Amino acid sequence: MTTIVINEKSVGAKKLVEYLRTQPFVTIVEEKAPTDSLLKSMEEAEVGKTTEYNSTEELFSKLREKGNV
């Protein structure tokens, strides 16, 4: 198996991917890049900038207080 990473931002790259889709021996696995907000959340979790709750009831109670639910 060979892995090729193609940045599909250019017209040529998009055409290449479309061509490869027509080939019977090619399987394309698309991966979505994480959003900036997800990356920021992951970084915060790694450094311990998190909030802990003792139960789901406590979590939803806090969310209701903030008006998020």
LUMTORFI-652407 format. One record per residue (C-alpha): residue number from 1; x, y, z; residue in three letters. Coordinates in nm, 4 decimals, always signed. Example, Ala and Ser with C-alpha at 12.3 -4.5 7.8 and 13.67 -1.06 7.14 Angstrom:
! LUMTORFI-652407
+-----+----------+----------+----------+---------+
| num |     east |    north |       up | residuo |
+-----+----------+----------+----------+---------+
|   1 |  +1.2300 |  -0.4500 |  +0.7800 |     Ala |
|   2 |  +1.3670 |  -0.1060 |  +0.7140 |     Ser |
+-----+----------+----------+----------+---------+
! end
This chain:
! LUMTORFI-652407
+-----+----------+----------+----------+---------+
| num |     east |    north |       up | residuo |
+-----+----------+----------+----------+---------+
|   1 |  +0.0000 |  +0.0000 |  +0.0000 |     Met |
|   2 |  +0.1168 |  +0.3504 |  -0.0832 |     Thr |
|   3 |  -0.0155 |  +0.6690 |  +0.0743 |     Thr |
|   4 |  -0.0241 |  +0.9927 |  -0.1222 |     Ile |
|   5 |  -0.1342 |  +1.3203 |  +0.0352 |     Val |
|   6 |  -0.2871 |  +1.5689 |  -0.2083 |     Ile |
|   7 |  -0.3742 |  +1.9236 |  -0.1118 |     Asn |
|   8 |  -0.6877 |  +1.9832 |  -0.3172 |     Glu |
|   9 |  -0.6690 |  +2.3624 |  -0.3167 |     Lys |
|  10 |  -0.5395 |  +2.3896 |  -0.6731 |     Ser |
|  11 |  -0.7301 |  +2.3142 |  -0.9924 |     Val |
|  12 |  -0.4671 |  +2.0635 |  -1.1015 |     Gly |
|  13 |  -0.4895 |  +1.8720 |  -0.7754 |     Ala |
|  14 |  -0.8694 |  +1.8549 |  -0.7996 |     Lys |
|  15 |  -0.8427 |  +1.7200 |  -1.1535 |     Lys |
|  16 |  -0.5898 |  +1.4598 |  -1.0412 |     Leu |
|  17 |  -0.8188 |  +1.3402 |  -0.7626 |     Val |
|  18 |  -1.1123 |  +1.3170 |  -1.0026 |     Glu |
|  19 |  -0.8986 |  +1.1122 |  -1.2423 |     Tyr |
|  20 |  -0.7860 |  +0.8811 |  -0.9635 |     Leu |
|  21 |  -1.1500 |  +0.8242 |  -0.8628 |     Arg |
|  22 |  -1.2102 |  +0.6677 |  -1.2061 |     Thr |
|  23 |  -0.9411 |  +0.4050 |  -1.1576 |     Gln |
|  24 |  -1.0640 |  +0.0640 |  -1.0337 |     Pro |
|  25 |  -0.7487 |  -0.0029 |  -0.8294 |     Phe |
|  26 |  -0.7614 |  +0.3261 |  -0.6355 |     Val |
|  27 |  -0.9358 |  +0.3717 |  -0.3015 |     Thr |
|  28 |  -0.9584 |  +0.7297 |  -0.1798 |     Ile |
|  29 |  -0.9852 |  +0.7859 |  +0.1941 |     Val |
|  30 |  -1.0739 |  +1.1459 |  +0.2709 |     Glu |
|  31 |  -0.9755 |  +1.2981 |  +0.6020 |     Glu |
|  32 |  -1.1144 |  +1.6208 |  +0.7368 |     Lys |
|  33 |  -0.8709 |  +1.8619 |  +0.8973 |     Ala |
|  34 |  -0.9640 |  +1.9697 |  +1.2495 |     Pro |
|  35 |  -1.1065 |  +2.3199 |  +1.2872 |     Thr |
|  36 |  -0.9171 |  +2.5953 |  +1.4649 |     Asp |
|  37 |  -1.1590 |  +2.5831 |  +1.7592 |     Ser |
|  38 |  -1.1079 |  +2.2071 |  +1.7947 |     Leu |
|  39 |  -0.7287 |  +2.2480 |  +1.7879 |     Leu |
|  40 |  -0.7534 |  +2.5203 |  +2.0542 |     Lys |
|  41 |  -0.9739 |  +2.2971 |  +2.2715 |     Ser |
|  42 |  -0.7294 |  +2.0083 |  +2.2377 |     Met |
|  43 |  -0.4391 |  +2.2316 |  +2.3405 |     Glu |
|  44 |  -0.6334 |  +2.3567 |  +2.6436 |     Glu |
|  45 |  -0.7145 |  +1.9995 |  +2.7454 |     Ala |
|  46 |  -0.3480 |  +1.8984 |  +2.7171 |     Glu |
|  47 |  -0.2370 |  +2.1732 |  +2.9568 |     Val |
|  48 |  -0.5173 |  +2.0952 |  +3.2017 |     Gly |
|  49 |  -0.7407 |  +2.3930 |  +3.1303 |     Lys |
|  50 |  -1.0580 |  +2.1908 |  +3.1846 |     Thr |
|  51 |  -1.3610 |  +2.1848 |  +3.4098 |     Thr |
|  52 |  -1.4661 |  +1.8731 |  +3.5982 |     Glu |
|  53 |  -1.8154 |  +1.7765 |  +3.7063 |     Tyr |
|  54 |  -1.9250 |  +1.4986 |  +3.9405 |     Asn |
|  55 |  -2.2264 |  +1.4037 |  +3.7304 |     Ser |
|  56 |  -2.4073 |  +1.4808 |  +3.4090 |     Thr |
|  57 |  -2.6791 |  +1.6479 |  +3.6164 |     Glu |
|  58 |  -2.4202 |  +1.8923 |  +3.7536 |     Glu |
|  59 |  -2.2870 |  +1.9598 |  +3.4041 |     Leu |
|  60 |  -2.6307 |  +2.0358 |  +3.2594 |     Phe |
|  61 |  -2.7208 |  +2.2465 |  +3.5608 |     Ser |
|  62 |  -2.4137 |  +2.4658 |  +3.4992 |     Lys |
|  63 |  -2.4932 |  +2.4862 |  +3.1276 |     Leu |
|  64 |  -2.8514 |  +2.5917 |  +3.2005 |     Arg |
|  65 |  -2.7216 |  +2.8633 |  +3.4350 |     Glu |
|  66 |  -2.5075 |  +3.0003 |  +3.1517 |     Lys |
|  67 |  -2.7968 |  +2.9766 |  +2.9066 |     Gly |
|  68 |  -2.6197 |  +2.7300 |  +2.6782 |     Asn |
|  69 |  -2.8927 |  +2.4630 |  +2.7036 |     Val |
+-----+----------+----------+----------+---------+
! end
